[in-house]
Amino acid sequence: MTIPRAALVLVLATIAALASSFIERFGPDQAIFCALGKSIEGYDIYCPKPVLNGGWPAPFLVDEPGISVPNQLGFFEDHWRPWPLVANIAFYAWLIAGAGTALRRVRSRGRGERS
């Protein structure tokens, strides 16, 4: 793979990974949405709930209910996880590069049969 082609694959994979943040789901991560202010045997009582995650296949954008609007993801106000984002970029790069290779093989076979 040439450097310009690899750069194009990387750019397209990054765009696809960032666009995957629109795939949202709740959990398994949890956050504290409220503190009941009561104490049982010296322990405070909190009410954790599953939080909204964005990104596929690995969620890399996680809702921060105390900072941002609850149950709504925002690029600048919620928590970014760098390693799942890198994993998503690698996954999409693998898909795009594989699709490009398959497409080139199909095209070369098509040209070979016509000659």
N, C-alpha and C positions, 0 to 999 in steps of 0.2 A: 504494500500500500504506500503510495507516495505521500509526501508531507502535506501538500494542499488537500488531498483527499482525506487524510487523517484529521486535518484541522476542520474540514467540513463536517466529518462524522462527529467530531467532538462538539462543535457548535450546535448541530442538530440534536445531539443527545442531551446537551444541556437545556436546550429549549424544551424538548420533550419531558425531561425530568421536572423542570419548573412548572410546565403546564399540568403535570400529573398532580400538582397540589390541589387542583380542583376536584380530585377524587377524595372525598372526605368520609370519615367514619369515626365513631366514638370508641374509646378504649383501645387497648387494655390499660393505658396510662390513666392515672387518676390525679386529681388536684383537689385542694381544699377550697370549697365554695363558700363555706361559712364556719364560724366557730360558735358553738352554742353557749359558750360562756359558763358552762357548768363544769364541775369537777367531781369525778368519782375516784375515791381512793388516791387522790393526788394527781390523777391524769385528766388533762383537758379533753373534752368531747368535741370532735370535729366531724364534719359530714363530707367525706370525700365522694366525688362522683367521677365517672369516666369523662375525659376531656376529648374534644374534637381534634383529630389528627388529619393532616393532608399529605398526600404523596402516595405513589404506588410504584413498585411493589412494597417499598419500605417507607413508612411515614417519616417525613423529615421536618414538617412544620407542625408544631403543637400549640394549641390554644393556651394562653396564660390568662385565666379568668380574673385574676386580681389586677391585671394591667390593661387588658383590652376588653372589648365587648364580648361577653360570654357567648359561647357557641357560634362564633364567627371568626374565621381565620383572616389575618392581615399580614402582609409580607413584612411590614416594618415594626409591628408591635407584638408579634408572637415569637415563640421560642423556635430557633432554627437548630437542627441537629446536623452537624457537618458530615459525619460519617455515613448516615443513611442517604444523604444527598449525593455523596460521592458514589455510593453503591448503586443508586438509581441511575446516575449518569453512565456508569460502567455498563449497567444492564441495557440501557437504551443504545449505547454505542455498539455493544455486541449485536443487538437486534438490527440496527441500521447497517452495520458492516456486513453482517450475514445476508441481509436482504440485497445489498449491493453486489455481493459476490454471486449470489444465486441469479440475480438479474443479468450480470455479465456472462455467466455460463449459458443461460438460456439464449441470450443474444448471439453468442459465438456459435452455439449449436445450430441456431436458425440460419446463420450465414454459411456455415459449413454444408448444410443440406442443400442450399440453393445453388452452390457453386458447381 
